[in-house]
Amino acid sequence: MKIATFNVNSIKARLPRVLEWLKERNPDVVCLQEIKSLDENFPRMEIEDLGYNIETHGQKTYNGVALLSKFPIEDVQRGLPENTEDDQARYIEAFTGGVRIGCLYLPNGNPIPGEKFDYKLRWMDHLVSHAKTLLAYEEPLVLCGDYNVIPKDEDVFDPARFEGDALTQPATRARYRELMYLGFTDALRVLRPSGADYTFWDYQRGAWQKDNGLRIDHHLLSPQAADILKDCQIDKMVRGGERASDHVPIWIDLDI
């Protein structure tokens, strides 16, 4: 069972590339971030024609997340239940194909210090709280998406350049570790413990051409999901396409 996450940076702008990738890779479940679309404007027909059921949590112009699945989508939750005052569409969760999946678009947090960084940290606190609840179900669980967290220095092309960035701050990394210490497994790093495995290249300063990337898109697995992990791959070639997103898909394969 292939479960992918992909920050598309506007589903309308990237639809041809997304459809090409869906046809080529044929994942069973896909978590999309930054769809930048209201629910009623999401291109359902084009994606449903490929055999997917769709649930969205959209927002005009900014943010927005979506779940696509070849299986029935059940028990849908929009937004973090511990964060009911949040008006930004950054989280959708459901049970599908025998797996509970949380699709998230964690706040960027820049510039620091400031309200945006404070919002990021509060959001991460709510995520940790909800993750504790989900782990108590003792079922295969995948929390995946654009975390806007660079976990370690090896996950960025130039650590010194990002010392003042919200993605690498001690408070950011501490909350990410708190999440991991609950019992989650980083799917990519359990299979490839080190290396320049980037998932994002900025549009500016020739980042893609120079391979100046970041690893900020992650699959975190509950113990029940980690036990059946078979593979994890980054579809890096997608970044080189015409009108590509600045992120690329990363997917896991579970033996389920």
Buried (B, 14 or more C-beta within 10 A) or exposed (E): BBBBBBBBBBBEBBBEBBBEBBEEBEBBBBBBBBBBBBBEBBBBEBBEEEEBBBBBBBBEEEBBBBBBBBBEBEEBBBBBEBBEEBEBBBBBBBBBBEBBBBBBBBBBBBEBEEEBBBBBBBBBBBBBEBBEEBBEEEBBBBBBBBBBBBBEEBBBBEEEEBEEBBBBBEBBBEBBEBBBEBBBBBBBBEBEEEEEBBBBBEEEEEBBEEEBBBBBBBBBBBEBBBEBBEEBBBBBEBBEBEEBBBBBBBBBBBEB
